[in-house]
Amino acid sequence: MESKIAGEIIGSQYHIRKIFPFVMGTLYFTDRTSARGDDEKRFVHALAMPSNASSSLIEELGLRDDMIFMPLENIFIEQNNLYQVFIRMEGGLLAYQIRKRSFSLEEMSWLVAGICSQLLRLELEGQFTLVHPQNIIITKSGAIRFLYGGKRGLLPKHLGRLSKQTEEQIRTDRLYDVYLIGVLIFQILTGKHPVEWGLQVPPLKLVRPDIPEELDQIVSRALSFNLATRPQIEEIMSLLKRVG
């Protein structure tokens, strides 16, 4: 997808002011003039779509859980790009918070246990999201919301392909989510992505001596390339509730 630049207009009304990196597609910060003449700020997510995308896709994309996702104000396709406009956001991206401050064990445990709970709910509803700091909003009221995601199979969960609905793919996606949860715990507690440490990622406890041994072990299992050793999401959530 060819990204737009600051100053361009999306959908004849959303004026691009800033462009943010995003785990999938591009996130634009825009403004527009309301019917009352007010200057309204909106985040707009853009994603390349196939040329045969139908209008029914737009209807299905709107059917997502507003207790888990940031609600959408508008959805449209323009020049083979899908644009999803979010309602006015009250809160901040987790990616920004990780860069700006350190987290206590209790804060991390509350946050990631909540994310695990949301993932389990999405699984039951046949929906998906991406566990990534750029995709997680912490609202002013303390609620956890995701930007990207929705009904499984409508949008890609991995770069280059749509997420399929076979049982095998669902199982693979779950193991991938476990890995991303391990990465997220590591990032929140250290401020760094595990890959920043090179090929030899140190045990989490060496970087954060204040964490319990069992948390160190479960993060190591989650990050392991041996899929058979990875924990289940329920196991991680249960441990976080105990140590937090």
C-alpha positions in Angstrom: 0.0 0.0 0.0 1.3 3.4 -0.9 1.0 5.7 2.1 -0.3 9.2 1.8 1.6 12.2 3.1 0.7 15.0 5.5 -1.5 17.6 3.9 -3.4 15.1 1.7 -7.1 14.4 2.2 -8.8 11.0 2.7 -12.4 10.5 1.8 -12.9 14.1 0.8 -13.0 15.3 4.4 -10.1 13.8 6.6 -7.1 16.1 6.4 -3.9 14.2 7.3 -1.8 16.0 9.9 0.5 13.2 11.2 1.4 9.7 10.1 2.2 7.0 12.7 3.9 3.6 12.2 1.5 0.7 12.7 1.8 -3.0 13.0 -0.6 -3.5 10.0 -1.2 -0.8 7.4 -0.9 2.9 8.3 -2.4 5.0 11.1 -3.2 8.7 10.2 -4.0 11.5 12.6 -6.5 13.8 10.8 -8.9 16.6 11.3 -12.0 17.7 9.6 -14.6 20.5 9.9 -17.9 19.4 11.4 -21.3 20.6 10.4 -21.2 23.0 13.3 -17.8 24.4 12.1 -15.8 22.7 14.9 -12.4 21.2 14.2 -12.7 17.5 14.9 -9.7 15.2 15.4 -9.8 11.6 14.2 -7.5 8.7 13.9 -7.9 6.8 10.6 -6.5 3.4 9.9 -5.6 2.5 6.3 -5.1 -1.0 4.8 -4.6 -2.2 1.2 -7.5 -4.3 0.0 -8.1 -6.4 -3.1 -9.8 -4.7 -6.0 -12.8 -7.0 -5.7 -13.6 -6.0 -2.1 -17.4 -5.8 -1.8 -19.7 -3.5 0.1 -20.8 -6.4 2.3 -17.3 -6.4 3.6 -17.8 -2.9 5.1 -21.0 -4.1 6.8 -19.2 -7.1 8.4 -16.2 -5.0 9.5 -18.6 -2.9 11.6 -19.8 -6.0 13.5 -17.1 -6.0 16.1 -17.2 -6.0 19.9 -17.1 -2.4 21.2 -16.1 -3.6 24.6 -12.8 -4.9 23.1 -12.2 -2.7 20.1 -12.3 1.1 19.8 -15.6 1.9 18.1 -15.6 2.9 14.5 -17.3 6.1 13.3 -16.9 5.4 9.5 -15.7 2.7 7.2 -15.1 3.2 3.4 -12.9 2.0 0.5 -11.1 4.5 -1.6 -8.6 3.6 -4.4 -8.4 0.0 -3.2 -7.5 1.1 0.4 -9.8 0.3 3.3 -10.2 3.2 5.7 -11.5 2.8 9.2 -12.3 6.0 11.1 -12.3 5.7 14.9 -14.5 7.8 17.2 -12.7 10.5 19.2 -10.1 8.7 21.3 -9.8 9.4 25.0 -6.6 7.7 26.1 -3.1 6.8 24.8 -1.3 4.1 22.8 0.5 1.5 24.9 3.5 1.9 22.5 3.9 5.5 23.6 3.6 4.7 27.3 6.3 2.0 27.0 8.7 4.5 25.6 8.0 7.2 28.1 7.9 5.4 31.5 8.6 2.2 33.4 5.9 -0.2 34.6 5.7 -1.9 38.0 5.1 -5.7 38.2 1.6 -4.9 39.4 0.8 -2.6 36.5 2.1 -5.1 33.9 0.2 -7.9 35.5 -3.1 -6.1 35.5 -2.7 -4.9 31.9 -1.5 -8.2 30.3 -4.1 -10.3 32.3 -6.7 -8.0 30.9 -5.4 -8.5 27.4 -5.4 -12.2 27.9 -9.0 -12.0 29.0 -9.9 -10.0 25.9 -8.2 -12.6 23.6 -10.2 -15.4 25.1 -13.4 -13.5 24.7 -12.5 -12.8 21.0 -11.8 -16.4 20.4 -15.3 -17.4 21.6 -16.8 -14.7 19.4 -14.9 -15.8 16.3 -13.0 -12.5 16.2 -9.3 -11.7 16.3 -6.8 -8.9 17.1 -3.1 -8.3 17.1 -1.2 -8.2 20.4 1.1 -5.3 19.8 1.7 -2.0 21.7 0.8 0.0 18.6 -2.6 -1.7 18.5 -3.5 -1.2 22.2 -5.2 1.8 23.7 -5.5 2.4 27.4 -8.5 4.7 27.8 -8.7 7.5 30.4 -11.0 5.3 32.4 -8.4 2.5 32.4 -10.2 0.2 29.8 -8.1 -1.8 27.4 -9.1 -1.4 23.7 -7.7 -2.6 20.4 -7.7 -0.7 17.2 -7.2 -3.4 14.5 -9.1 -6.6 14.3 -12.7 -8.0 14.0 -14.4 -11.0 12.6 -11.9 -13.8 11.8 -11.2 -14.1 8.0 -12.1 -10.6 7.0 -8.8 -8.9 7.6 -5.2 -10.3 7.6 -3.8 -11.3 11.0 -0.4 -11.9 9.4 1.3 -9.9 6.8 0.5 -11.1 3.3 -2.5 -13.3 4.0 -5.9 -13.5 5.5 -6.4 -15.4 8.7 -8.2 -18.7 7.8 -10.9 -20.3 9.8 -9.6 -23.9 9.9 -9.1 -25.5 13.3 -5.4 -25.9 12.5 -5.0 -22.2 11.6 -6.9 -21.2 14.8 -4.5 -23.3 16.8 -1.5 -21.8 15.1 -2.8 -18.3 15.6 -3.2 -19.0 19.3 0.4 -20.1 19.7 1.4 -17.0 17.8 -0.6 -14.9 20.3 1.1 -16.6 23.2 4.5 -15.6 21.7 3.3 -12.0 21.3 2.1 -12.0 24.9 5.6 -13.0 26.0 7.1 -10.3 23.9 4.7 -7.7 25.3 5.5 -8.7 28.9 9.2 -8.4 28.1 8.7 -5.0 26.5 6.6 -3.6 29.3 9.0 -4.6 32.0 12.2 -3.7 30.2 11.3 -1.1 27.7 12.8 -3.2 24.9 11.6 -5.7 22.4 13.4 -9.1 22.9 15.0 -8.9 19.4 16.9 -5.8 20.5 19.0 -8.1 22.7 20.2 -10.0 19.6 20.2 -13.8 19.2 20.6 -14.4 23.0 17.7 -12.9 24.8 18.6 -12.8 28.5 16.2 -14.2 31.1 13.8 -11.6 32.1 14.8 -11.9 35.7 18.3 -10.7 34.9 16.9 -7.4 33.6 14.1 -7.1 36.2 15.3 -8.9 39.4 12.1 -7.9 41.1 9.9 -10.4 39.2 9.1 -13.9 40.6 10.9 -16.9 39.2 7.7 -18.4 37.8 7.0 -15.3 35.7 10.5 -15.5 34.3 10.0 -19.1 33.4 6.6 -18.7 31.7 7.9 -15.8 29.6 10.8 -17.9 28.5 8.4 -20.7 27.5 6.2 -18.2 25.6 9.2 -16.9 23.7 10.6 -20.3 22.9 10.7 -21.5 19.3 9.7 -24.9 20.6 6.0 -24.7 20.2 5.3 -27.7 22.4 6.7 -25.8 25.4 4.6 -22.7 25.0 2.0 -22.1 27.7 -1.7 -21.6 27.1 -3.2 -18.1 27.3 -5.3 -19.2 30.4 -2.1 -20.3 32.2 -0.4 -16.9 31.6 -3.5 -15.1 32.8 -3.8 -17.2 35.9 -0.2 -16.6 36.8 -0.4 -12.8 36.2 -3.4 -12.6 38.5 -1.5 -14.4 41.3 1.8 -12.4 41.0 0.1 -9.0 40.5 
